[in-house]
Amino acid sequence: MMSTLLTPRQAAERLGISYPALKHWILAGRIRTVKTPGGHHRIPLESLKEFELPQAQATPGTTRISGRNQIHGTVREITVEGLLAKVILDVSGQRITAIITADAVRELALKPGDPAMALIKATEVMIGKV
């Protein structure tokens, strides 16, 4: 029985990683491929199994999001001034600062010492309580 073969782009999409990252894995020999007669890499579907993450279980009262750049840390400082709030997360000794609405701080019931997550997307940083 012949395995389903994916292009590197299809495999990268399925794994939720970038195409350049997958190409790097191929060139480093980290993922098994077969070559077409034209010399192109194809990835057998079963080669992806070890790289696929288990399906995340949603925690009651939370929303799953598609953003991959989620950095978990601890709220160190919150400064609310008018409509805005500055939230500083400690992530392994590093600080991430985000400016969010004061309403968001209240809705998330954020306070120093809380575990939280920064979602970094392009130039935007959002805070989510963990």
C-alpha positions in Angstrom: 0.0 0.0 0.0 1.4 3.4 -1.0 1.7 6.1 1.5 0.2 9.6 0.9 2.9 12.0 -0.1 2.8 15.7 0.7 4.7 18.6 -0.7 6.9 20.4 1.8 4.4 23.3 1.8 1.5 21.0 2.5 3.4 19.3 5.3 4.4 22.6 6.9 0.8 23.8 6.8 -0.4 20.5 8.4 2.2 20.8 11.2 1.5 24.5 11.7 5.1 25.6 11.0 6.5 27.8 8.3 7.6 26.5 5.0 11.2 27.7 5.5 11.3 25.9 8.9 10.2 22.6 7.2 12.8 23.1 4.4 15.4 23.5 7.1 14.3 20.2 8.8 14.5 18.4 5.4 18.0 19.7 4.7 19.1 18.8 8.2 17.7 15.3 7.9 15.3 15.8 10.7 12.3 14.6 8.8 12.1 11.6 6.4 11.4 12.4 2.7 11.4 10.7 -0.6 12.6 12.3 -3.8 10.6 12.5 -7.0 12.3 11.6 -10.3 12.7 15.4 -10.7 14.6 15.6 -7.4 11.7 17.3 -5.4 11.2 16.3 -1.8 7.9 14.7 -0.8 7.0 13.9 2.8 5.2 10.6 3.6 2.2 11.3 5.8 3.4 8.9 8.5 6.6 10.9 8.8 4.6 13.7 10.3 3.2 11.7 13.2 6.2 12.3 15.6 5.9 16.1 15.0 2.1 16.5 15.4 1.0 17.9 18.7 -1.8 16.2 20.5 -5.2 17.9 20.2 -5.3 20.6 22.9 -8.1 20.2 25.4 -10.0 23.4 26.0 -10.2 24.6 29.6 -13.7 25.4 30.6 -14.3 29.1 30.3 -11.4 29.7 27.9 -11.3 30.3 24.2 -8.7 28.5 21.9 -7.0 30.8 19.5 -4.9 30.2 16.3 -1.9 32.4 17.3 1.2 30.3 17.8 3.4 32.9 19.5 2.0 32.4 23.0 4.5 33.2 25.7 3.5 32.2 29.3 4.7 34.1 32.3 3.6 35.7 35.5 2.1 39.2 35.9 4.7 41.3 37.7 3.1 44.8 37.5 -0.1 46.5 36.4 -0.4 50.2 36.1 -3.9 51.5 35.3 -4.2 55.1 34.1 -7.5 56.3 32.6 -8.7 54.0 29.8 -5.3 52.2 29.4 -3.3 49.8 31.5 0.4 48.8 31.4 0.9 45.1 32.1 4.4 43.7 32.7 4.9 39.9 32.5 7.9 38.1 33.8 8.9 35.4 31.4 11.9 33.4 32.8 13.5 36.6 34.1 12.6 38.7 31.0 10.0 41.4 30.9 7.2 41.7 28.3 5.2 44.9 28.5 1.9 45.4 26.9 -0.5 48.3 26.8 -4.1 47.0 27.0 -7.4 48.6 28.0 -8.2 49.1 31.7 -11.5 47.3 30.9 -9.5 44.2 29.8 -7.5 44.2 33.0 -10.8 44.3 35.0 -12.5 41.6 32.8 -9.6 39.3 33.1 -9.3 40.1 36.8 -5.5 40.4 36.4 -3.4 41.0 39.4 0.3 40.7 40.2 1.3 37.1 40.7 -1.3 35.7 38.3 -0.1 33.3 35.6 -0.8 34.9 32.2 0.1 34.6 28.5 1.2 37.2 26.0 0.1 36.5 22.4 2.5 38.2 20.0 1.2 38.8 16.5 3.1 41.1 14.2 3.5 44.3 16.2 0.6 43.6 18.5 0.8 42.1 22.0 -2.3 40.8 23.7 -2.6 39.5 27.2 -4.7 36.4 28.2 -5.1 35.1 31.7 -4.0 31.5 32.1 
